[in-house]
Amino acid sequence: MTEIVFPEHANHYGTLFGGNALQMLAKAAFVAARQCAQANVVMAAVSGVEFLAPVPQGSVLHLRAWVSRMGRSSLTVCVHGVISRPALAEELALKGVFEMVAVDGKGRPQPMATRYINQETT
């Protein structure tokens, strides 16, 4: 996913507010988990969140999420937020680990389909 840091996302220093950064990371984790689980998912826990570099207003932030573990009904999703700026190298600014759970229509954990195979495409 790609996000742009607008003024409404910034704190009083003109950089991405931590709460908004968490929301962006969580959204990327949700999308990755839902696609992998082929079911609705909810967040069960978040850990290892690190704010490694300030993200200035106007920055383009690329959120890269991947599933690092699949259980019967739960998944671990890692997310990195990378700042992209013209004429500068990309910089890792945010990262976090999210535990997601596949749920049924009543919000209860449900087993995930076993047909999913993680394959990279070129």
N, C-alpha and C positions, 0 to 999 in steps of 0.2 A: 504494500500500500504506500501511497505517497501523500503526504500532508504538507501544507504550507502554514507556517507560523504567522498568523494574523495578529493585529493588535489585541483582539479580544482573548487571545490565548496567552498573552504575555503578562508578566508580573511587573512590579514597579521599577525593575531594573531594565525592562525592555527585552527580557529573555523568556523563553517558554516556562510558564508556571508549572510547578511539579504536579499539581492535581490534573492539569490538562495533559501533561506528558503521560501520566498513568492511564488516563482515559484512552489516549491514542494507542499505547502499548496493549491495553486490554482489548481494544477493538480488533487489532491485528491478531491477537491470540485467539479471540472468538472465531474470526473468519477461518483461520487455519484449522482449528479444532473441529468446527462444523463441517468443513469440507472433508476432512479426514474421516470423521465419525459417520458421515452421511446421516446425521441426526441432529436434533436440537441439542445444544450444550449450555451449561452454566458454569460459572467460575466457582471453584471450591476454595482455592487459596492462591496467594501470590507470594513469591519470595525472591530474594536475590536481586531486588530492584536497585539499580545503581544509576545515578546521574553523573556521568563522567565528564561532560563538558557542557557549558551553557549553549543554548540553542537560540541565537538572536532572532528577533522579530524579522520576518521576511525570508527566513531560511526555508529551504526545501528539505523535508525530513523523510527519508525512505525507511519504512518499517518492514523488516524482513523477519518472518515468523516461520518456524518449522517445528514439527512434532518430533520430540526426542524419545518419547516412550508412549506405548499404547498398552493399556491393561484391558480388563474385561469391559469396564464401562468408563474408565478414566484415561486421560491423556495428559502428558506433560508437554507444554508448548514453550519454546524459547523464542524471545523476541529481541532483536537489536534495532536501535534507531540510529541511522547514519545521516549526518548532515552532508548535503551536497551543495557546494558553492562554486561559482564559475572561477576558473583558473587556480583553484586550490584542491588539494587532495581531500578525498572523503574522510570524515572523522566520525568515529564511533562515539555517540553522545549519551545514549540511553541503552539499558538492557534490563531484562526481567525474565522470570520463570513463572509460568502460570499453570496451575493444576485445573483442568477442565473435566467435567463429567457429562456424559451423554444422558439425556433424560427423556422420558416418555411424555405424553400429553398431560399427565398429572404432576409433572415435575419430579418424578422418582427416577433414580438411576436405572438405566436399561443397558443391556449388553450391546456392544457395537457389532456391526456386520463384520465378519471375518474376511470378506472378499477384498478388502482394501490392501493393496500392495504399494509401498512407497517406491515410485520409480522416477528417476530424473529424466527430463527430456532435454534434448540438445537442439 
